[in-house]
Amino acid sequence: MKSYLLDTNVISELMTNSPNQNVIQFLAQIEESYLSVITLHELHYGLNLLPEGQRKKTLAVQLEMLLMEYGDYIIPLTPVETTQAAILRATAKQQGYIVHLADALIASTAKVHNLVIATRNTKDFAQLGIELINPWDFDS
């Protein structure tokens, strides 16, 4: 059984008014999924950029529900993940690729915990040797 680390874009898709049906089907069929604390940071950052209003309030409630739902399935960063991220970034740079810190931390979390990254942005992780799946391309 594979377990998945959901990238920020997967969670963001669920918070839209009409989420992609392939993403919904993908999430319905997997047994175990996790979030990185980096994803939580990115979601909170995006929320705090929004102007005050109903959309921001709605997303804040959805984010709180997500935190309650995932609870123990939120993976923190430890020296193991951060060291692995440094190795991934350095290796990529030596090969001529730029990997952003957030992506390296998400990738290292997946690698350390033997998870498949579920993301729409497969190109961001393609050079890192991590197993990927694009839920938008999921066909049940």
C-alpha positions as CSV (number, residue, x, y, z in Angstrom):
1,M,0.0,0.0,0.0
2,K,1.4,3.4,-1.0
3,S,1.0,6.4,1.2
4,Y,1.0,9.9,-0.2
5,L,2.3,13.4,0.8
6,L,-0.2,15.9,-0.5
7,D,1.4,19.0,-2.0
8,T,-0.2,22.4,-1.4
9,N,-1.9,22.6,-4.8
10,V,-3.9,19.4,-4.0
11,I,-5.2,20.9,-0.8
12,S,-5.8,24.3,-2.5
13,E,-7.8,22.5,-5.2
14,L,-10.2,21.1,-2.6
15,M,-10.8,24.6,-1.3
16,T,-12.0,25.9,-4.7
17,N,-15.7,26.3,-5.5
18,S,-15.6,23.4,-8.0
19,P,-12.7,21.1,-7.4
20,N,-11.4,18.9,-10.2
21,Q,-13.2,15.6,-10.2
22,N,-10.0,13.6,-10.9
23,V,-8.5,15.0,-7.7
24,I,-11.6,14.1,-5.7
25,Q,-11.5,10.6,-7.1
26,F,-7.8,10.2,-6.4
27,L,-8.3,11.2,-2.7
28,A,-11.3,9.0,-2.3
29,Q,-9.3,5.9,-3.5
30,I,-6.1,6.3,-1.5
31,E,-5.9,4.9,2.0
32,E,-3.3,7.1,3.7
33,S,-2.2,10.6,3.1
34,Y,0.0,13.1,5.0
35,L,0.7,16.8,5.0
36,S,4.1,18.5,5.4
37,V,4.4,21.4,7.8
38,I,5.6,23.3,4.7
39,T,2.2,22.8,3.1
40,L,0.6,24.3,6.2
41,H,3.0,27.2,6.0
42,E,2.1,27.8,2.3
43,L,-1.7,27.6,3.0
44,H,-1.5,30.0,6.0
45,Y,0.7,32.4,3.9
46,G,-1.8,32.4,1.1
47,L,-4.7,32.9,3.5
48,N,-2.9,35.9,5.1
49,L,-2.4,37.5,1.8
50,L,-6.2,37.7,1.1
51,P,-8.1,40.8,1.9
52,E,-10.6,40.6,4.8
53,G,-13.9,39.2,3.6
54,Q,-16.1,36.2,3.3
55,R,-13.7,34.2,1.1
56,K,-10.9,34.6,3.7
57,K,-13.3,33.6,6.5
58,T,-14.4,30.5,4.6
59,L,-10.9,29.5,3.8
60,A,-9.8,30.0,7.4
61,V,-12.6,27.6,8.6
62,Q,-11.6,25.1,5.9
63,L,-8.0,25.3,7.0
64,E,-8.9,24.7,10.7
65,M,-11.0,21.7,9.6
66,L,-8.0,20.4,7.7
67,L,-5.7,20.7,10.7
68,M,-8.2,18.8,12.8
69,E,-8.7,16.1,10.2
70,Y,-5.0,15.5,9.6
71,G,-3.7,16.0,13.2
72,D,-1.2,13.2,13.6
73,Y,-0.8,12.9,9.8
74,I,1.1,16.3,9.7
75,I,4.8,15.6,9.4
76,P,7.1,18.0,11.1
77,L,10.6,18.8,10.0
78,T,13.5,17.3,11.9
79,P,17.3,17.4,11.2
80,V,16.8,14.3,9.1
81,E,14.4,16.0,6.7
82,T,16.4,19.2,6.6
83,T,19.7,17.4,5.9
84,Q,18.1,15.3,3.2
85,A,16.7,18.6,1.7
86,A,20.1,20.1,1.6
87,I,21.5,17.0,-0.2
88,L,18.7,17.1,-2.7
89,R,19.1,20.8,-3.4
90,A,22.9,20.6,-3.7
91,T,22.7,17.6,-6.0
92,A,20.1,19.3,-8.2
93,K,22.2,22.5,-8.4
94,Q,25.3,20.5,-9.4
95,Q,23.3,19.1,-12.2
96,G,22.1,22.5,-13.3
97,Y,18.6,22.5,-11.7
98,I,17.2,25.1,-9.3
99,V,15.0,23.6,-6.5
100,H,13.3,26.0,-4.2
101,L,13.6,25.4,-0.5
102,A,10.0,24.6,0.1
103,D,10.0,22.0,-2.7
104,A,13.2,20.5,-1.4
105,L,11.7,20.2,2.1
106,I,8.6,18.6,0.8
107,A,10.6,16.2,-1.3
108,S,12.9,15.3,1.5
109,T,9.9,14.6,3.8
110,A,8.5,12.2,1.2
111,K,11.9,10.5,0.7
112,V,12.6,10.1,4.5
113,H,9.0,8.8,5.1
114,N,8.8,6.7,1.9
115,L,5.8,8.6,0.6
116,V,4.7,9.4,-3.0
117,I,4.2,13.1,-3.6
118,A,0.8,14.0,-5.0
119,T,1.1,17.2,-6.9
120,R,0.1,19.0,-10.1
121,N,3.6,20.6,-10.3
122,T,5.5,17.4,-11.1
123,K,8.2,19.5,-12.9
124,D,9.2,21.0,-9.6
125,F,10.1,17.6,-8.2
126,A,11.0,15.7,-11.4
127,Q,14.8,15.9,-10.9
128,L,14.8,14.8,-7.3
129,G,14.3,11.1,-7.7
130,I,11.0,11.0,-5.7
131,E,8.0,9.1,-6.8
132,L,5.2,11.4,-8.0
133,I,1.6,11.2,-9.0
134,N,-0.5,14.0,-10.6
135,P,-4.0,13.7,-9.2
136,W,-5.3,15.8,-12.1
137,D,-4.3,13.0,-14.4
138,F,-5.8,10.3,-12.2
139,D,-8.1,7.9,-13.9
140,S,-10.0,5.5,-11.7
